[in-house]
């Protein structure tokens, strides 16, 4: 279980992974960012958190959280699934979008689990005093797993329509699951 910074930590870690991957093959002029590409975007990989939903498999992980009298029996845990479209932008004449897509998608498929060491590397890369350094997602027992989503053109166009875009970039959606947020509520010890 982790604190409320877990969602931001997953997004930041994914951006860091993509940046390292793109830079590692010498494509240092390409961006990797946690935003949606706007009109005339810079070449690179864009990932945007567009949907947060309860995780169906772990939804009832913390039941019951309260005793009959209403006092807390345990810390409530919210299991979440995060959905991201990865968009690939570049010069069509050089097939930049396709090259970036192949590179990133192959890596996400080959390494579908975000390991605690990746969270730690992202958090230590944050400047001193950054609020993200307080994230404890790396201690979560459940690993965050990445799964490709098979969205059809209608679903993808709806996602892109959220940003009122006049263009479309090569995109594929991925799901990160499960991010477990624990409540700040401290349970009281049961009476003997």
C-alpha positions in Angstrom: 0.0 0.0 0.0 1.2 3.5 -0.7 0.4 7.1 0.0 -1.5 9.6 -2.2 1.6 10.3 -4.3 1.5 6.9 -5.9 -0.4 8.0 -9.0 2.1 10.8 -9.8 4.9 8.4 -9.1 3.7 5.8 -11.6 3.4 8.5 -14.3 6.8 10.0 -13.5 8.4 6.6 -13.5 6.9 5.7 -16.9 8.2 9.0 -18.4 11.7 8.3 -16.9 11.7 4.8 -18.3 10.8 6.1 -21.8 13.4 8.9 -21.6 16.1 6.4 -20.7 15.0 4.0 -23.4 15.0 6.7 -26.2 18.2 8.3 -25.0 19.8 4.8 -24.7 19.5 4.2 -28.5 20.9 7.7 -29.3 17.6 9.5 -30.0 18.4 12.3 -27.6 16.6 14.9 -29.6 13.2 13.3 -28.9 11.1 14.3 -26.0 9.4 12.0 -23.5 6.8 13.8 -21.5 3.7 13.3 -19.4 1.3 15.5 -21.4 -0.8 15.2 -24.5 0.7 16.4 -27.8 -0.8 19.8 -28.8 -0.8 21.4 -32.2 2.7 21.2 -33.9 4.3 19.1 -31.1 7.9 18.4 -30.8 9.0 14.9 -31.9 8.8 12.3 -29.2 6.7 10.1 -26.9 3.8 11.6 -25.0 1.9 9.7 -22.3 -1.1 11.1 -20.6 -3.1 9.7 -17.7 -6.6 9.8 -19.0 -8.6 7.4 -16.8 -8.4 6.3 -13.2 -10.8 3.4 -12.2 -11.2 1.0 -9.3 -9.3 -2.2 -9.8 -12.0 -4.9 -10.2 -9.7 -7.7 -8.9 -8.6 -6.0 -5.8 -11.6 -3.8 -5.2 -12.6 -5.5 -1.9 -9.1 -6.0 -0.6 -9.8 -4.0 2.5 -13.3 -5.2 3.5 -14.4 -4.7 6.3 -12.7 -1.5 7.3 -15.0 -0.6 10.1 -16.4 -2.4 13.1 -20.2 -2.5 13.9 -19.8 0.6 16.1 -18.3 2.6 13.3 -14.7 2.8 14.5 -11.9 1.9 12.1 -10.8 -1.7 12.1 -8.1 -1.3 9.5 -6.7 1.3 7.1 -8.9 1.5 4.0 -7.1 0.6 0.8 -8.2 1.8 -2.6 -7.0 -0.4 -5.5 -6.7 1.6 -8.7 -6.1 1.0 -12.4 -4.5 3.8 -14.4 -4.9 4.1 -18.2 -2.4 6.0 -20.4 -2.3 6.5 -24.2 1.3 6.5 -25.4 1.4 8.8 -28.5 4.4 8.8 -30.9 5.1 12.0 -32.9 7.8 12.7 -35.4 8.7 13.3 -39.0 6.5 11.1 -41.2 9.2 11.1 -44.0 11.6 9.5 -41.6 9.0 7.2 -40.0 9.8 8.7 -36.6 6.5 7.8 -35.0 6.7 4.2 -36.1 10.3 3.9 -34.9 9.5 5.4 -31.5 6.4 3.2 -31.2 8.4 0.0 -32.0 11.0 0.9 -29.5 8.7 1.8 -26.6 6.0 -0.8 -27.2 8.6 -3.6 -27.4 10.1 -2.4 -24.1 6.7 -2.2 -22.3 5.9 -5.7 -23.5 9.3 -7.1 -22.5 9.3 -5.4 -19.1 5.6 -5.4 -18.0 6.3 -4.9 -14.3 7.5 -1.6 -12.8 10.0 -2.7 -10.3 10.7 -0.9 -6.9 14.2 0.1 -8.1 12.6 2.1 -11.0 10.4 4.0 -8.5 13.4 4.6 -6.3 15.5 5.9 -9.3 12.7 8.3 -10.3 12.2 9.6 -6.8 15.9 10.2 -6.2 16.1 12.1 -9.5 13.7 14.6 -8.1 15.2 17.8 -6.6 15.6 18.0 -2.9 12.5 19.3 -1.2 10.3 17.9 -4.0 6.9 16.7 -2.7 7.3 13.5 -4.7 10.2 12.3 -2.6 7.7 11.4 0.1 6.1 8.7 -2.1 6.4 5.2 -0.8 5.1 3.3 -3.8 8.2 1.2 -4.0 7.2 -0.5 -0.7 3.8 -1.6 -2.1 3.6 -5.4 -1.9 1.6 -5.7 -5.1 3.7 -4.9 -8.2 2.4 -2.4 -10.7 1.9 -4.3 -14.0 1.6 -2.8 -17.5 -0.9 -4.3 -19.9 -1.8 -3.2 -23.5 -5.3 -2.2 -24.1 -7.0 -3.2 -27.4 -8.8 0.0 -28.1 -10.6 0.3 -31.4 -10.6 3.5 -33.5 -13.8 4.7 -32.0 -12.4 4.5 -28.5 -9.1 6.1 -29.5 -10.9 8.9 -31.3 -13.0 9.6 -28.1 -9.8 9.8 -26.1 -8.2 12.2 -28.6 -11.5 14.1 -28.7 -11.0 14.9 -25.0 -8.2 17.3 -26.0 -10.0 18.8 -29.1 -7.2 17.8 -31.4 -7.2 18.6 -35.1 -4.5 15.9 -35.7 -3.9 12.4 -34.6 -0.6 10.8 -33.6 0.1 7.1 -33.7 -1.1 5.9 -30.3 -1.6 2.8 -28.1 -3.2 2.7 -24.7 -1.7 0.8 -21.7 -3.0 0.0 -18.3 -1.0 0.2 -15.1 -2.5 -1.9 -12.3 -2.8 -2.1 -9.3 -1.9 1.0 -7.5 -2.9 0.7 -3.9 -3.7 3.9 -2.0 -4.1 3.5 1.7 -6.1 6.0 3.7 -4.6 8.3 6.4 -7.1 6.9 8.9 -5.4 5.1 11.8 -7.4 2.1 13.1 -8.1 1.8 16.7 -7.1 -1.4 18.6 -10.0 -3.7 19.3 -11.2 -4.1 22.9 -10.1 -7.4 24.5 
